Amino acid sequence: MKIPDSLTLPDYTVLITRPEGQGDNLCQLIESAGGKVVSFPVIRTAITDNVEECLNQFKSLTDFSHFIFVSRNSVIYIQKLVVDIFDQLRNENIYAVGAGTAEELKKCGINRVFYSEGSSGSEALLEHAGLQQPAVQGSNILIVRGNGGRELLKETLEKRDASIHYAEVYKRLKLEVQPDAISYIWHEVQPQVIVVTSGEGLDNLVEMTAEQDIKRLLDTRLVVISSRLLPQAQNLGFANNPVVAGEQSDLGLLKAIMQSVNEKEIGH
């Protein structure tokens, strides 16, 4: 992807906290813009413990009229459970929460993906015409996600008289790291920007950081993928208002990083 000339990050170091292997494209974008990247996963994902339960959902795909994927991981892990799943879903009504998830679906051959362009999150997706009451009333909808998570999609669609089912295809786990490793981040690397894409990841980063280094963490500019992380960041004590990505995609995160850098320069 060609980086717009306006997106440059000379001499800025960005800490990426995504699970291993899932931030590679974002790292490349940052480096193409002249920035430096440190990848420090604070969470890992793994296939669900409830494999049989998930497989039962996929045995009756014809029962569902709409399929909603809430994250890139939901796309990645469903293929680990059912190898030919996207051959079966090619002509179905497929929805994605965010542009990044839509991109992942398109890589799998799903060319018709419904999502909210220019905005992100469950709230934006729920505005789509295909998910309004006349379209979903009396229908069965399968939401593919990780274990737990928000209930907004389910609760709202049930109010629109749809029947909601979950396929929780993956789980999130806290990574164990050596204290020296996280101390090195704050004392030697000293990133100017931190990118966080989940609430659990944000909590984990704070828990991993030693008490004497907490101020260094909380004083660092924070970029988040969704506005729903703002109250959490505030409660944790981050000194600056986090910048929210305009869309849930790697380019959206890059633009938010650039915005955070500009705000810092203006602040000086």
C-alpha positions in Angstrom: 0.0 0.0 0.0 1.4 3.4 -1.0 1.6 5.8 2.0 0.2 9.3 1.4 3.0 11.9 1.4 1.2 13.7 4.3 1.7 10.6 6.6 5.3 10.8 7.8 6.8 9.7 11.2 10.5 10.6 11.1 12.3 9.6 14.3 9.2 8.4 16.0 9.1 5.0 17.7 5.7 3.3 18.0 5.0 0.4 20.3 2.6 -2.2 18.8 0.9 -4.4 21.3 -1.0 -6.7 19.0 -0.7 -10.5 19.2 2.4 -11.9 17.4 2.0 -12.0 13.7 -1.1 -9.8 13.6 0.6 -6.4 13.5 3.0 -7.1 10.6 1.1 -5.0 8.1 0.8 -2.1 10.4 4.5 -2.3 11.3 5.3 -2.1 7.6 3.1 0.9 7.1 4.7 2.7 10.0 8.2 2.0 8.7 7.2 3.1 5.2 6.2 6.4 6.7 9.6 6.7 8.3 8.8 5.6 11.8 10.4 3.0 14.0 8.5 0.0 15.3 8.8 -2.1 18.4 6.4 -5.1 18.5 5.6 -6.1 22.0 2.5 -8.4 22.2 0.6 -8.1 25.4 -2.0 -10.7 24.5 -2.1 -14.0 22.6 -5.0 -15.8 21.0 -5.7 -19.5 20.6 -8.4 -21.7 19.2 -11.5 -22.1 21.4 -11.8 -24.8 24.1 -15.3 -25.4 22.9 -14.5 -26.8 19.5 -17.4 -29.3 19.4 -19.9 -26.5 20.3 -18.7 -24.3 17.5 -18.7 -27.2 15.0 -22.3 -27.8 15.8 -23.2 -24.2 14.8 -21.4 -24.7 11.4 -23.3 -28.0 10.7 -26.5 -26.0 10.0 -25.3 -22.9 8.1 -28.4 -22.9 6.0 -30.4 -22.0 9.2 -28.7 -18.5 9.2 -29.5 -15.6 6.9 -26.8 -13.2 8.2 -23.3 -13.8 9.4 -21.4 -11.1 11.4 -17.6 -11.3 12.0 -16.4 -9.0 14.8 -12.6 -9.1 14.3 -9.8 -10.3 12.1 -9.3 -13.1 14.5 -12.8 -14.3 14.0 -12.0 -14.7 10.3 -8.7 -16.4 11.0 -9.8 -18.9 13.6 -13.0 -20.0 11.9 -10.8 -21.4 9.1 -8.9 -23.4 11.6 -12.2 -25.1 12.6 -13.8 -25.4 9.2 -11.3 -25.3 6.3 -13.8 -24.7 3.5 -16.0 -22.4 5.5 -15.7 -19.5 3.1 -16.6 -21.6 0.0 -19.8 -22.3 1.9 -20.5 -18.7 2.8 -19.5 -17.1 -0.6 -23.1 -16.2 -1.5 -24.4 -15.4 2.0 -25.0 -12.0 3.7 -21.6 -11.3 5.4 -21.0 -8.4 7.7 -17.8 -7.1 9.3 -17.2 -4.9 12.3 -14.6 -2.5 10.8 -12.7 -2.2 7.6 -9.8 -4.4 8.9 -12.2 -7.4 9.4 -13.6 -6.7 5.9 -10.1 -6.8 4.4 -9.5 -10.2 6.1 -12.7 -11.6 4.6 -11.8 -10.4 1.2 -8.5 -12.2 1.4 -10.6 -15.3 1.9 -12.6 -14.8 -1.3 -15.6 -13.1 0.2 -15.9 -10.1 -2.2 -19.3 -8.9 -1.0 -18.8 -7.8 2.5 -21.1 -5.3 4.2 -19.5 -2.9 6.7 -19.6 0.8 7.6 -17.1 2.7 5.6 -15.5 5.7 7.2 -16.5 4.7 10.7 -16.1 1.6 12.9 -17.4 -0.4 15.7 -20.6 -2.3 16.5 -22.6 1.0 16.7 -21.7 1.9 13.1 -22.4 -1.6 11.8 -25.9 -1.5 13.4 -26.8 1.5 11.3 -26.4 -0.6 8.1 -29.7 -1.0 6.2 -29.3 -4.7 6.0 -29.5 -5.0 9.8 -32.5 -2.9 10.4 -35.7 -4.5 11.7 -37.5 -5.1 8.3 -34.4 -7.0 7.0 -33.7 -9.1 10.1 -37.1 -9.6 11.7 -37.7 -13.3 12.3 -34.2 -14.3 11.0 -31.4 -16.3 12.6 -28.0 -14.4 12.8 -24.7 -16.0 13.6 -22.1 -13.8 15.2 -18.5 -15.1 15.0 -16.3 -13.8 17.7 -13.9 -14.7 20.5 -14.8 -15.7 24.0 -16.8 -13.0 25.9 -16.9 -9.5 24.6 -19.6 -6.9 24.2 -23.3 -7.8 23.9 -24.4 -4.7 22.0 -24.9 -6.5 18.7 -26.9 -9.3 20.3 -29.0 -7.0 22.4 -29.8 -4.6 19.6 -30.6 -7.2 17.0 -32.8 -9.1 19.4 -34.8 -5.9 19.9 -35.2 -6.0 16.1 -36.8 -9.4 16.5 -33.8 -11.4 15.2 -32.6 -14.6 16.9 -28.9 -14.4 17.7 -26.4 -17.2 18.0 -22.7 -17.1 18.8 -19.7 -19.1 17.4 -16.9 -18.2 19.8 -14.0 -19.5 17.7 -11.0 -18.3 19.7 -10.0 -17.3 23.2 -7.7 -14.5 24.5 -4.9 -15.2 26.9 -2.5 -13.0 28.8 1.1 -13.3 27.8 3.7 -13.9 30.5 6.7 -11.6 30.0 10.0 -11.2 31.9 10.1 -8.0 34.0 13.4 -7.0 32.3 11.7 -7.0 28.9 9.0 -4.5 29.8 11.5 -2.4 31.8 13.7 -2.2 28.7 10.7 -0.8 26.8 10.2 2.1 29.1 13.9 2.9 29.9 15.7 2.1 26.7 13.2 2.1 23.8 11.1 4.9 25.2 8.3 4.9 22.5 6.5 8.1 21.8 3.3 6.3 20.8 1.6 3.1 22.0 -1.0 1.3 19.8 -3.6 -0.8 21.6 -6.5 -2.6 19.9 -8.3 -4.3 22.8 -9.4 -3.6 26.3 -7.8 -6.7 27.6 -4.5 -5.7 25.9 -4.7 -2.3 27.6 -5.2 -3.9 31.0 -2.4 -6.4 30.4 0.0 -3.7 29.4 -0.6 -1.8 32.7 -0.4 -5.0 34.8 2.9 -6.0 33.1 4.5 -2.6 33.9 6.3 -2.3 37.2 5.0 0.3 39.6 8.1 2.5 39.3 7.5 2.6 35.5 3.8 3.3 35.5 4.2 7.0 35.1 6.3 6.5 32.0 3.6 4.4 30.5 0.7 6.7 31.4 2.6 9.8 30.0 3.0 8.1 26.6 0.7 9.0 23.8 -2.0 6.3 23.3 -3.7 5.3 20.0 -6.7 3.0 20.3 -8.8 1.3 17.7 -12.2 2.1 19.2 -13.8 4.9 21.2 -15.1 2.3 23.7 -11.5 2.1 25.0 -11.6 5.8 26.0 -13.3 5.4 29.4 -10.9 2.5 30.3 -7.8 4.6 29.4 -9.1 7.5 31.5 -9.8 5.2 34.5 -6.3 3.7 34.2 -4.8 7.2 34.4 -3.4 8.0 30.9 -2.3 11.6 31.0 -3.2 12.5 27.4 -6.5 12.0 25.6 -6.1 8.9 23.4 -6.5 9.3 19.7 -9.1 7.0 18.2 -8.6 5.4 14.8 -11.2 6.8 12.3 -11.7 3.3 11.0 -10.8 -0.2 12.3 -8.0 -0.8 9.8 -4.2 -0.6 9.6 -4.4 2.6 7.6 -6.9 4.0 10.0 -4.4 3.3 12.9 -1.6 4.9 10.9 -3.6 8.0 10.5 -4.4 8.1 14.2 -0.7 7.7 15.0 0.1 10.6 12.8 -2.6 12.6 14.5 -1.2 11.8 17.9 2.3 12.9 16.7 0.9 16.2 15.4 -0.9 16.9 18.6 2.3 16.3 20.6 4.2 18.7 18.4 1.5 21.3 18.7 1.6 20.8 22.5 5.3 21.6 22.6 
